[in-house]
Amino acid sequence: MILEGQFSVRAPRERVWEAIWDIPTLASWVPGCTSAVALAESTYRAHLEQQVGFLTASFDLRLEVVETEPPRRIRLHAEGEDRRLRSNVQVDTSVELDEADGQTVLRYRHDLSVFGRLGALGFPIIQRKAREIEAEFARRASRSLAEG
């Protein structure tokens, strides 16, 4: 499932780029992310909990920075599993940062795959939840960067 979108924040591109690389800050923008820890320079471990339909998913994720072009573009790959639900998730994400009128525009593209019991819920339910998460992420990022 491909999810694309964009949002703007009132902050210079360099500041947005620095926030993306600060794992506690980035994790605080993701709804349901209860922890995020650096394992190596470009590899992280995170825990994500989400209510999707009638199921509560709890994923231990491994996140890897695949490619960067500071302060303009980053590509990430994340994968993880919820053993209780026997479900797996994989996501390839690219984010581009562009400056416009004193703001930074974040354009993103997620290629999301969900397998197992959670995946059996179907595309419309998973897509609706992903859109909710994206909207809340944008609100939190905007608020955090405007305050800082």
Secondary structure, DSSP 8 states (H G I E B T S, - for coil): -EEEEEEEESS-HHHHHHHHH-HHHHHHHSTTEEEEEEEETTEEEEEEEEEETTEEEEEEEEEEEEEEETTTEEEEEEEEEETTTTEEEEEEEEEEEEEETTEEEEEEEEEEEEEETTGGG-HHHHHHHHHHHHHHHHHHHHHHHHH-
